[in-house]
């Protein structure tokens, strides 16, 4: 069985699916996890032996202050959503199950 998990959210939203990935893998399934390319998610996944597969843009963009950037500073949301769905759709073609959680990219100024 092949299971794909995908998420786009903060660390608190990413940790539960990572735990699920660990348990599903322990049951004998092949698991792929797509998460934002932030270093903290890569380390979290690598720490439990699940190879991280980056998707989308980082949740925490470098150089973005605590206040939201102007609309001109952000990539179009439609492009971010399309890029994530395109990546996941291709990856999910050979999967038996797909689990998706979290919010969609809204600018990365968390």
C-alpha positions as CSV (number, residue, x, y, z in Angstrom):
1,X,0.0,0.0,0.0
2,X,1.2,3.5,-0.8
3,X,0.0,6.5,1.2
4,X,0.7,10.1,0.4
5,X,0.3,12.8,3.0
6,X,0.4,16.5,2.1
7,X,0.2,19.5,4.3
8,X,0.8,23.2,4.2
9,X,0.6,24.9,7.6
10,X,2.5,25.8,10.7
11,X,4.5,23.3,12.7
12,X,1.6,22.6,15.0
13,X,-0.5,21.6,12.0
14,X,2.3,19.5,10.4
15,X,3.3,17.4,13.5
16,X,0.1,15.3,13.7
17,X,0.3,14.1,10.1
18,X,4.0,13.3,10.6
19,X,3.0,11.1,13.5
20,X,0.4,9.5,11.3
21,X,3.0,8.9,8.7
22,X,5.2,7.1,11.2
23,X,2.4,4.8,12.3
24,X,1.2,4.1,8.8
25,X,4.7,3.2,7.8
26,X,5.0,0.9,10.9
27,X,2.0,-1.0,9.6
28,X,3.9,-1.7,6.4
29,X,2.7,1.0,4.0
30,X,5.0,3.0,1.8
31,X,4.6,6.6,2.9
32,X,5.4,9.8,1.1
33,X,5.1,13.2,2.8
34,X,4.9,16.5,1.0
35,X,5.4,19.5,3.3
36,X,6.5,23.1,2.9
37,X,10.2,23.4,2.1
38,X,11.0,25.1,5.5
39,X,14.1,23.7,7.2
40,X,12.1,22.9,10.4
41,X,9.8,20.6,8.5
42,X,12.7,18.8,6.7
43,X,14.4,18.3,10.1
44,X,11.1,17.1,11.7
45,X,10.5,14.5,9.0
46,X,14.1,13.4,8.7
47,X,14.2,13.0,12.5
48,X,11.5,10.3,12.3
49,X,13.0,8.6,9.2
50,X,10.5,9.9,6.7
51,X,12.2,11.5,3.7
52,X,10.8,15.1,3.3
53,X,9.4,16.0,-0.2
54,X,9.1,19.8,-0.4
55,X,6.0,21.4,-2.0
56,X,5.1,25.0,-2.4
57,X,6.9,28.0,-0.9
58,X,8.1,28.2,2.7
59,X,5.6,29.0,5.4
60,X,8.1,31.4,6.9
61,X,9.5,33.6,4.2
62,X,12.9,35.0,5.0
63,X,12.9,38.8,5.5
64,X,9.2,39.0,6.1
65,X,8.4,41.0,9.3
66,X,5.6,40.3,11.7
67,X,3.2,42.6,9.8
68,X,1.7,41.3,6.6
69,X,3.5,42.4,3.5
70,X,1.6,44.4,0.8
71,X,-0.2,42.5,-1.9
72,X,2.5,43.4,-4.4
73,X,5.1,41.5,-2.2
74,X,3.2,38.2,-2.5
75,X,3.0,35.7,-5.3
76,X,-0.6,35.3,-6.6
77,X,-2.5,32.9,-4.4
78,X,-3.9,31.1,-7.4
79,X,-0.4,30.3,-8.6
80,X,0.7,29.0,-5.2
81,X,-2.4,26.8,-5.0
82,X,-2.0,25.5,-8.6
83,X,1.6,24.7,-8.0
84,X,0.8,22.6,-4.9
85,X,-2.1,20.8,-6.5
86,X,-0.1,20.1,-9.7
87,X,2.7,18.5,-7.6
88,X,0.4,16.5,-5.4
89,X,-1.8,15.3,-8.3
90,X,1.1,13.8,-10.1
91,X,2.5,12.2,-6.9
92,X,-1.0,10.8,-6.0
93,X,-1.5,8.9,-9.3
94,X,0.0,5.7,-8.0
95,X,-1.2,6.0,-4.4
96,X,-3.8,4.0,-2.6
97,X,-4.7,6.8,-0.2
98,X,-4.2,10.5,0.0
99,X,-4.4,12.6,3.2
100,X,-4.3,16.4,2.9
101,X,-4.3,18.8,5.8
102,X,-3.6,22.4,6.6
103,X,-4.4,25.7,5.1
104,X,-3.4,26.6,1.5
105,X,-0.7,29.2,1.0
106,X,-1.8,32.7,1.9
107,X,1.4,34.6,1.7
108,X,3.7,33.1,4.3
109,X,3.9,35.9,6.8
110,X,3.2,33.8,9.9
